[in-house]
Amino acid sequence: MKFSTPLIALGFALSTTASPLNARDLAAFKTIIANIQSDADALDVAVKAYSSGDGAAVQSASDKLVSTINTGDRKSTRLNSSHQV
């Protein structure tokens, strides 16, 4: 699975915020995106390795990706709201 298009869209969305990001915030956003990409890659590996059975590894990788996305969303919201006037 390639999530580069959504990640690029997220980057564009973040770049259009009303106030500029400082270097620390940019590093935080890059970390969020890297964590999401890492978990998406892990889910891809789990899906490709699945052949039959209960699919616990796929479900676990999927749950971890959703959790990482939600955590990143909360962090990015806090970072973005701290720059609002």
One Martini backbone bead per residue (centre of mass of N, CA, C, O) as a GRO file, in nm:
protein
   85
    1MET     BB    1   0.096   0.037   0.022
    2LYS     BB    2   0.027   0.371  -0.070
    3PHE     BB    3   0.052   0.697   0.120
    4SER     BB    4   0.165   0.949  -0.034
    5THR     BB    5  -0.077   1.116  -0.124
    6PRO     BB    6  -0.200   1.177   0.157
    7LEU     BB    7   0.063   1.299   0.272
    8ILE     BB    8   0.081   1.531   0.074
    9ALA     BB    9  -0.192   1.652   0.143
   10LEU     BB   10  -0.120   1.708   0.434
   11GLY     BB   11   0.111   1.899   0.373
   12PHE     BB   12  -0.062   2.110   0.227
   13ALA     BB   13  -0.256   2.165   0.459
   14LEU     BB   14  -0.034   2.258   0.660
   15SER     BB   15   0.078   2.494   0.468
   16THR     BB   16  -0.218   2.661   0.500
   17THR     BB   17  -0.187   2.792   0.744
   18ALA     BB   18  -0.220   3.098   0.899
   19SER     BB   19   0.043   3.015   1.041
   20PRO     BB   20   0.355   2.969   1.094
   21LEU     BB   21   0.597   2.735   1.126
   22ASN     BB   22   0.813   2.601   1.319
   23ALA     BB   23   1.071   2.384   1.342
   24ARG     BB   24   0.947   2.210   1.565
   25ASP     BB   25   0.676   2.158   1.425
   26LEU     BB   26   0.787   2.029   1.171
   27ALA     BB   27   0.916   1.790   1.315
   28ALA     BB   28   0.653   1.680   1.430
   29PHE     BB   29   0.512   1.628   1.158
   30LYS     BB   30   0.727   1.436   1.046
   31THR     BB   31   0.689   1.224   1.268
   32ILE     BB   32   0.396   1.160   1.218
   33ILE     BB   33   0.432   1.068   0.924
   34ALA     BB   34   0.643   0.846   0.980
   35ASN     BB   35   0.463   0.674   1.165
   36ILE     BB   36   0.242   0.618   0.959
   37GLN     BB   37   0.422   0.489   0.742
   38SER     BB   38   0.528   0.256   0.915
   39ASP     BB   39   0.247   0.128   0.977
   40ALA     BB   40   0.164   0.092   0.680
   41ASP     BB   41   0.395  -0.101   0.612
   42ALA     BB   42   0.321  -0.317   0.825
   43LEU     BB   43   0.045  -0.378   0.705
   44ASP     BB   44   0.143  -0.467   0.429
   45VAL     BB   45   0.303  -0.711   0.531
   46ALA     BB   46   0.064  -0.855   0.669
   47VAL     BB   47  -0.111  -0.886   0.416
   48LYS     BB   48   0.101  -1.041   0.239
   49ALA     BB   49   0.131  -1.282   0.462
   50TYR     BB   50  -0.150  -1.358   0.425
   51SER     BB   51  -0.353  -1.670   0.382
   52SER     BB   52  -0.479  -1.777   0.664
   53GLY     BB   53  -0.724  -1.739   0.903
   54ASP     BB   54  -0.777  -1.491   1.149
   55GLY     BB   55  -0.589  -1.223   1.117
   56ALA     BB   56  -0.437  -1.096   1.369
   57ALA     BB   57  -0.199  -0.941   1.237
   58VAL     BB   58  -0.371  -0.752   1.068
   59GLN     BB   59  -0.541  -0.633   1.294
   60SER     BB   60  -0.306  -0.522   1.461
   61ALA     BB   61  -0.187  -0.337   1.240
   62SER     BB   62  -0.445  -0.175   1.200
   63ASP     BB   63  -0.481  -0.070   1.489
   64LYS     BB   64  -0.208   0.078   1.498
   65LEU     BB   65  -0.263   0.274   1.267
   66VAL     BB   66  -0.511   0.411   1.386
   67SER     BB   67  -0.373   0.508   1.644
   68THR     BB   68  -0.154   0.679   1.504
   69ILE     BB   69  -0.345   0.869   1.359
   70ASN     BB   70  -0.495   0.976   1.610
   71THR     BB   71  -0.246   1.084   1.753
   72GLY     BB   72  -0.155   1.275   1.525
   73ASP     BB   73  -0.410   1.444   1.524
   74ARG     BB   74  -0.391   1.552   1.811
   75LYS     BB   75  -0.112   1.682   1.782
   76SER     BB   76  -0.174   1.868   1.537
   77THR     BB   77  -0.400   2.026   1.673
   78ARG     BB   78  -0.228   2.144   1.900
   79LEU     BB   79  -0.021   2.284   1.721
   80ASN     BB   80  -0.221   2.458   1.557
   81SER     BB   81  -0.372   2.599   1.802
   82SER     BB   82  -0.108   2.750   1.912
   83HIS     BB   83  -0.121   2.957   1.637
   84GLN     BB   84  -0.374   3.089   1.703
   85VAL     BB   85  -0.553   3.409   1.728
   0.00000   0.00000   0.00000
